[in-house]
Amino acid sequence: LGKPTARQERVRPGAAQHEDRPDFQYDHEAFLGKEEARSFDQLSPEESRERLGKIVDRIDDNRDGYLTTEELKNWIKRVQKRYIYENVAKVWKDYDLNKDNKIAWEEYKQATYGYYL
């Protein structure tokens, strides 16, 4: 099982350091997805570490026990793509005013700008 290690153990000498700032939520959302990031906010440090270890295993495509930059990029792309599809599904019904499972230009304009028109 992959387990997150202390920051000092993960950083190669001479590598750029990433510093968490109070606005680290963006990083969490990019890495986990918006909904998952919210659920992590409610976990104890031990539970969070355990769940992150399971996620690390899913990210490690070649199962070598290490995460490469490419594996992290691929993971973040998958998470963001999933978020986009989920978001489209959530707002689709707001735009498909006649419920025909298609969004016509008039429906889009009405849903987007209706109160201005």
VEXTIFI-543124 format. One record per residue (C-alpha): x, y, z; residue in one letter. Coordinates in steps of 0.5 Angstrom, whole numbers, plus 500, padded with zeros to 3 digits. Layout:
torse px=X, py=Y, pz=Z, setor=a
...
***
This chain:
torse px=500, py=500, pz=500, setor=l
torse px=503, py=507, pz=498, setor=g
torse px=503, py=512, pz=504, setor=k
torse px=505, py=519, pz=504, setor=p
torse px=511, py=520, pz=507, setor=t
torse px=514, py=527, pz=511, setor=a
torse px=515, py=532, pz=506, setor=r
torse px=523, py=532, pz=507, setor=q
torse px=523, py=525, pz=505, setor=e
torse px=519, py=526, pz=498, setor=r
torse px=523, py=532, pz=496, setor=v
torse px=530, py=531, pz=492, setor=r
torse px=536, py=536, pz=493, setor=p
torse px=535, py=542, pz=489, setor=g
torse px=528, py=541, pz=487, setor=a
torse px=523, py=547, pz=488, setor=a
torse px=519, py=547, pz=495, setor=q
torse px=512, py=547, pz=495, setor=h
torse px=509, py=551, pz=501, setor=e
torse px=502, py=550, pz=503, setor=d
torse px=499, py=557, pz=504, setor=r
torse px=492, py=559, pz=508, setor=p
torse px=489, py=558, pz=501, setor=d
torse px=491, py=551, pz=500, setor=f
torse px=484, py=549, pz=498, setor=q
torse px=485, py=550, pz=491, setor=y
torse px=491, py=545, pz=491, setor=d
torse px=486, py=540, pz=495, setor=h
torse px=481, py=541, pz=490, setor=e
torse px=485, py=540, pz=484, setor=a
torse px=488, py=534, pz=487, setor=f
torse px=482, py=531, pz=490, setor=l
torse px=476, py=534, pz=486, setor=g
torse px=471, py=539, pz=489, setor=k
torse px=467, py=534, pz=493, setor=e
torse px=472, py=529, pz=495, setor=e
torse px=476, py=535, pz=498, setor=a
torse px=470, py=537, pz=502, setor=r
torse px=470, py=530, pz=505, setor=s
torse px=477, py=531, pz=507, setor=f
torse px=476, py=537, pz=511, setor=d
torse px=472, py=533, pz=516, setor=q
torse px=477, py=527, pz=517, setor=l
torse px=482, py=527, pz=523, setor=s
torse px=489, py=527, pz=520, setor=p
torse px=490, py=519, pz=521, setor=e
torse px=484, py=518, pz=517, setor=e
torse px=486, py=523, pz=512, setor=s
torse px=493, py=520, pz=511, setor=r
torse px=490, py=513, pz=510, setor=e
torse px=485, py=515, pz=505, setor=r
torse px=491, py=519, pz=501, setor=l
torse px=495, py=513, pz=502, setor=g
torse px=489, py=509, pz=498, setor=k
torse px=489, py=515, pz=493, setor=i
torse px=497, py=514, pz=492, setor=v
torse px=496, py=507, pz=490, setor=d
torse px=491, py=509, pz=485, setor=r
torse px=495, py=514, pz=482, setor=i
torse px=501, py=510, pz=481, setor=d
torse px=500, py=507, pz=474, setor=d
torse px=506, py=503, pz=474, setor=n
torse px=506, py=500, pz=481, setor=r
torse px=513, py=502, pz=483, setor=d
torse px=511, py=505, pz=489, setor=g
torse px=513, py=512, pz=487, setor=y
torse px=509, py=518, pz=484, setor=l
torse px=512, py=521, pz=478, setor=t
torse px=510, py=528, pz=475, setor=t
torse px=507, py=525, pz=469, setor=e
torse px=503, py=520, pz=474, setor=e
torse px=501, py=526, pz=478, setor=l
torse px=499, py=530, pz=471, setor=k
torse px=495, py=525, pz=469, setor=n
torse px=491, py=524, pz=476, setor=w
torse px=489, py=531, pz=476, setor=i
torse px=487, py=531, pz=469, setor=k
torse px=482, py=525, pz=470, setor=r
torse px=480, py=529, pz=477, setor=v
torse px=478, py=535, pz=473, setor=q
torse px=475, py=532, pz=467, setor=k
torse px=471, py=528, pz=472, setor=r
torse px=469, py=535, pz=475, setor=y
torse px=467, py=538, pz=469, setor=i
torse px=462, py=532, pz=467, setor=y
torse px=459, py=532, pz=474, setor=e
torse px=458, py=540, pz=473, setor=n
torse px=455, py=539, pz=466, setor=v
torse px=450, py=534, pz=469, setor=a
torse px=448, py=538, pz=475, setor=k
torse px=447, py=545, pz=470, setor=v
torse px=444, py=541, pz=464, setor=w
torse px=437, py=541, pz=467, setor=k
torse px=437, py=549, pz=468, setor=d
torse px=439, py=550, pz=461, setor=y
torse px=434, py=545, pz=458, setor=d
torse px=428, py=549, pz=459, setor=l
torse px=423, py=544, pz=455, setor=n
torse px=426, py=538, pz=458, setor=k
torse px=428, py=535, pz=451, setor=d
torse px=435, py=533, pz=453, setor=n
torse px=438, py=538, pz=448, setor=k
torse px=440, py=546, pz=449, setor=i
torse px=437, py=550, pz=444, setor=a
torse px=441, py=557, pz=443, setor=w
torse px=434, py=560, pz=445, setor=e
torse px=434, py=556, pz=452, setor=e
torse px=441, py=558, pz=453, setor=y
torse px=440, py=565, pz=452, setor=k
torse px=434, py=565, pz=457, setor=q
torse px=438, py=561, pz=462, setor=a
torse px=444, py=565, pz=462, setor=t
torse px=441, py=572, pz=461, setor=y
torse px=434, py=571, pz=462, setor=g
torse px=433, py=576, pz=467, setor=y
torse px=437, py=581, pz=463, setor=y
torse px=433, py=580, pz=457, setor=l
***
